[in-house]
């Protein structure tokens, strides 16, 4: 890592430090050119870090102020290349996926968040908002990726009545099972009224 110039170039004999933090940051900014900064941003995105995290990282490590929206612009600028890399990663990892989980989240929202995850590694295969929880909308979202799921042998879902058919159409060779976490949550709702207070 390059060092920050701390001496005043006009009066080296005095060796005075730069007065304001803003000037120190400005001096450090010149040590990392724009291409290097973009490479660091993309590397950090590759580690599943959020734009807010990357913004704090630049401030703490490099003394550079990179706003959230500016970091997102870097991602959008390279979106085509990122999409190609993501598609390649999906192809590579899907060769080893046997256990897959499909879930929907809709807490307080008008749209539903559909998520497909490799249950072993936690790798996210698919993530998208869908307008409603129906067999048709889920199949419309996932069928274009059916070829990626060719080696899946077990699909975990919640107890929604349409999932057995969705699982069969999406992965005919896979066994459909209910997710244990969803079963425990449903049991907890039933047992909670009978809970007794112990003193």
N, C-alpha and C positions, 0 to 999 in steps of 0.2 A: 504494500500500500504506500502511495506517495505521501510524503510528509507535508504538513501545512506550513507555508512560509510565515514565520513569526517576526522576522526582523523588518524594519523599515528600510527599504532599498535606498532611499535618498540620503539616509544618514546611518551608514553601517557602523560607525564608531559608537554611536549612542546605543545601538541595538535595542531600540524601543519596541515593545510588542504592539501589535495593532490594537487600537483602542476598543472599538465596538464589536459586539458579536456579529453584527450584520456584515462588517468588513471581513471578519474571519471566515464566515460562510462564503462570501463572495470569492475570497482567495482560494478556498477549497474547491469551489465549483469549477474552477479552471483546471483542477487536477484530474477531473473525470469529464471527458468529452461526451457529447450527446449519444454517440453510438455505444460507448461503454456503459452509460447509464441505462440505455434501452436493453442491452444484453443482460445487465444485472436484474432489471425489472422482469424480463421474460424468464430468467432462471428462477426468480422468486415465485412467479406465477406457476412455474412448473412444479414447485413444491407445495402447491395448493394453498398459497398464502393469499389473504384478501388485500385489496388495494389500500385499505387503512393500515394493515400491518406493514406493507411495503413502504408506505409514506413514513411511518414511524422508524422503520429500519434505515431509510436514507438519512433521516435527521439524526438518529443516534449514532450510526456508524460512519457516515460520510459528511455529516454536518451540512447536508443539502436539503433544501425544502422542496419536496415534490408533492404537490397537492393530489388528492384522490382523483379528481377528474383528469388531471394530466397523466396520471399513471394508467387510467382506463383508456385514454387515447392511444397510448403505446400498444396496448393489447388489441384495440380495434384496427390500428394501422397494420398489424401483422396477423389479422384475423384469418386470412386465407391460409397462410402457412401454419398457423396454430391448428386450424381445422384439419389440415392434412396430417399433422403429427398426431392429433387426437385419434383420427381414424386409423392410423397405423398402430397406435398403442392398443386400440380396441381389438384390432385383428390379432395382435400378438397375444394379448391376455385371454381373449375368448377361446383360444385353443386349449387353455387349461382350466376353464371354468366348468365346474360340475354342479355346484350348488348356487342357485341364484334366488335373490329375494326381490319381490315386487311390492311396493307399498305406496299409499297415497296419504298425503297430508293436506288437511283443509281447515286448519284451526283459524276460525274467524275470518276466512277469506271467501270471496265469491268464486274464485277459481281453485281448482284442485292441483296439487303438486304431485306429479307422478315420478317415482324414483325406482330405478332398477340398479341393484347393487350385487357385486360378487360377494356372497355371504362369507367367504373364507378370508379374502384380503381387504374387503371394504372398498374395492375399486368401483367407482360410479360409472356404470355403462350408459345410463340414460337419465336425463333430468329435464322435465318440461312441465309447463302449466297446461292443464286440459280443462275444458269448460264444464264437464260434469262427470260423475262416477257412473259410467255405464260400460257394458261389454264393448259396444261399438267404438266409443271414443278411445278406450285403452288399446283395442286392436288396431285402430287407425294410426295410433301413435307408434306402436311397437312392431307391427308387421314388416315395415320397411327394413328393420334390423334383424329379421328372423334368421338370416344366414349366419349372423354372429353367434346365435344361441344354439348352434347345431350340436354341440357337445354337452349341453346342459342335461343333467340326469335328474335333478331334484329342483322343484320350484317352491319357494316358501311364500305364502301370502297371508293376509288376514282372512276372516271368515265371510267376506262378501260373497253372495250366492253366484255371481257370474265368473268367479276366478277358476273353478274347475274347467269350464269350457274355454276360457281365455288361455289357460295353461295348455290344454290339449291342442288348440289351434296354433298356438305359438311354438310349442315344443312337443310334438306328438309322442316322442320317445321318453319324455320326462315324467316323473312321478310328482303329483301335486300334494303338498303337505301344508298344514296350518302352522303358522309361526308360533313358537312357544311363548314368546313375549306377549303376543296379542291374546293368547289363551289365558295367561296369568292376569293380564289387565282386565279381561272380561270377568274372570272369576272374582277378582278383587272387588269389582263393582257390585257383584251379587252378594258377597260376603260382608261388605262394609257395614250395611245396616245392622247386622248381627254382632258387630264388634262390641265387646264389653270393656269398660274402663276398669283397670286394676290399680289399686292404691297401695 
